[in-house]
Amino acid sequence: MIAWSYWHSHSFASVANVELPEEPTVNLLIFGSCVTRDTVPLLEAEGHRLCLYVARQSVTSIGHPVADPHFTDRHLDSPFQERMYRGDLAGNALTRIIEAQAAYEGPCALVWDLTDERGGILCDASGAVLTRTSDAAGAGFLDDVPERWNRHNFGSLQHWLMFKEAAEDFADVLHRIGLWERTLVLDNRWAQVDADGHATPQSLGLAATTANGALSTYIDLLRSLGWRIATPDIAPVADAHHRWGLTPFHYTDEFYGSIARAILSHLDGQSIPQHVWTKAHMADSTDCRTVRR
């Protein structure tokens, strides 16, 4: 099988040397952030396998590509960040999910976390949507945005309404491609303190308490729309010595364990049938640019 050396080189000590089975129980598709990605070693230890990771992209970006040279002519130094930035410009998250489902034999499960929604979005009159990420902010891409672009913050009414519409469209396609029953939304609240008891810093202008208040409205919305919610069983605590730095969503190993338990309880608690979609199915049912707005 493919050697997932990156994930094992960054695994928690308890699972760093785990022997994976030749045939994974579930092919994991992640649409979200490092929160779910950093839980992968614990999921791999249970026989699951990471097959796709799409980050730095709001669900509202799907099918609403950006063609404005103000953004398309800019580049990020990190190859990973650049790939994710180009993916957001293309609004390609759903396309990549569909392609991954078609590419791997055996059952797939999709885990969606909302951490990268935190920066809100930029929209123009053409319908293009750009996700406001820490990468773009750090590179100065958001410092001189032309007036033709409107900003909608996470938690604002306009963002919430656009998110609702995008989530409904997303769910519709997941139903059509047979992935809806194997999709989870991770309800990971932000940590207000780190393991030493110190308050966590803001991220993209949001403090943990503010972010959690907004996040609860999005999770409640998704629950009302029928999405399956995976909720950790302990309170979040940040790790001041996390390899990616201190933020409210870079957690302690204990909380990652709780995330893994929440995900595994859903994966282990249902029968996941074998289901492989072909390129023909993709062409018939997955034109992401036909979503409403």
Helices and strands as residue ranges (DSSP letters): H 5-9, G 13-15, E 27-32, H 34-37, H 40-44, E 49-55, G 59-61, H 69-72, H 79-90, H 93-103, E 108-113, G 115-117, E 121-123, E 129-131, H 134-138, E 150-152, H 157-176, G 180-182, E 183-186, H 208-224, E 228-230, H 253-268, H 279-285, G 288-290
